[in-house]
Structures are given as C-alpha cells and as structure tokens.
Amino acid sequence: MTRALLALVGRDLKLATRIGGGFSLGIVFYLALVAILPFAVGPDLNLLSRIGPAVLWLGALLSTLIGLDRLFQADEEDGSLDLMRMSGVPLEAIVAAKGMAHWLASGLPLAVAAPLFGLMLGIEPLALLGTAGSLVPGTIALTFTGAIGAALTVSLRRGGMLLSILVVPLMVPILIFGAATAEASRPGALNFTLPFLALTALALAAVVAGSVVGAAALRARP
C-alpha cells in the first residue's frame, strides 16, 4: 500500500509539473498580489512592513484556491478515480496522498517564496522567518480543507466558484491563527510558540478531516 501511495504522489507531481498549474500559476498570482500592494496603499515602508505578514498569508490562501477544483476532477473525467476505488487501498489514504502531492506542488513553493516576496514589503528578517515557518503547517491546513470542497464538487464541470464558497469560511480560522503566528514572530512580540502550536494542531486536524470527509464525499458522488 505504501508503494502504491508513493507512486500516486509521484504521478500527481509529474502531472502538476506538465500542466503548469500547480507551481507556476500559484507563484505568479502570489507575486502579482505582493507587487501591486504598494501601488494600492502607498510607498510607506512602515505601513507595508506592518501589514506585510497578513498580506503574505492572504496571498497564500488565495493562491491555494487556484487549481483545487482539479484535485479530483481530472481523475473523475478519465476514470482513474474509479480504478483507485477498486484498487484495495483505503480511499482515505488516497485522498491524503493526493492532498500531499497538491501541497508539494502548490503549498510548499508558496512557503519557500514567502521570504523573498516579504523583502519587497520591507518586513523584518525575523518576521520573515516566522511567516515562512507558519506557512508550512498553514498551507497544509489550507490544502486539506480545500480537499473537502474539491471532493464535494468533483462531479461539477466548473465547480471552482462553488468550491471557493464552500471552503473559504472554513479557512478563516486558519488565516486568523496564521496571521497571529506571523505577527508573534516580530521582534519584541510576547510569544511565538503558542499560536504556532495552535496552527500546527489545525493542520493535523485538517489532514484527518480532509482525508475522511473527502473520502466520504467521493464515495457518495453520483
């Protein structure tokens, strides 16, 4: 079973690289959001550095939504999803593997790119590290929360808008704790550990809930 799941992760990573929607599109959108922010709020570096971590987190949330509707839909269209269901591997494990592949192709690059983009906003180095660190569990939580919506809308041809309506309210607590973690990483902040542990707990809960609920939604699809 482990070999089959690793093969599934590798397959999805190859498909994401060939299609170009996993890595490149999310990063380009992320960069565009950060680049146009100074034109909207002005060139005040103090203001940009103060709101920068929250902007990086908001950009990560919006970038994660890109491509989520294709998480299961491509497999549904070509019949691969039915073969996966008949493979004997638990569907929960398949959802977890596909979610992890999507995170490796989309979420992890956002966390890696966050310090570079944060320099454009004048964020302090310590806050940059804290923001990037918080985005690792944060993007995992966002991806697996989005997997629930992707499973629910798998049978819809253009379910991207409905998916966003379903999952964005569920992502709000992740955004709140993520922004709080990034803010706590600033020099002179009281405690970074507590919000980071809460964010990590949300990520673990999202992995379990996304795998279980996503598998149940795929089983119940028409």
C-alpha positions, 0 to 999 in steps of 0.5 A: 500500500505504501508503494502504491501511495508513493507512486500516486504522489509521484504521478500527481507531481509529474502531472502538476509539473506538465500542466503548469498549474500547480507551481507556476500559476500559484507563484505568479498570482502570489507575486502579482498580489505582493507587487501591486500592494504598494501601488494600492496603499502607498510607498510607506515602508512602515505601513507595508512592513506592518501589514506585510505578514497578513498580506503574505498569508492572504496571498497564500490562501488565495493562491491555494484556491487556484487549481483545487477544483482539479484535485479530483476532477481530472481523475473523475473525467478519465476514470482513474478515480474509479480504478483507485476505488477498486484498487484495495487501498483505503480511499482515505489514504488516497485522498491524503496522498493526493492532498500531499502531492497538491501541497508539494506542488502548490503549498510548499513553493508558496512557503519557500517564496514567502521570504523573498516576496516579504523583502519587497514589503520591507518586513523584518528578517525575523518576521520573515522567518516566522511567516515562512515557518507558519506557512508550512503547517498553514498551507497544509491546513489550507490544502486539506480543507480545500480537499473537502470542497474539491471532493464535494464538487468533483462531479461539477464541470466548473465547480471552482466558484462553488468550491471557493464558497464552500471552503473559504469560511472554513479557512478563516480560522486558519488565516486568523491563527496564521496571521497571529503566528506571523505577527508573534514572530516580530521582534519584541512580540510576547510569544511565538510558540503558542499560536504556532502550536495552535496552527500546527494542531489545525493542520493535523486536524485538517489532514484527518478531516480532509482525508475522511470527509473527502473520502466520504464525499467521493464515495457518495458522488453520483 
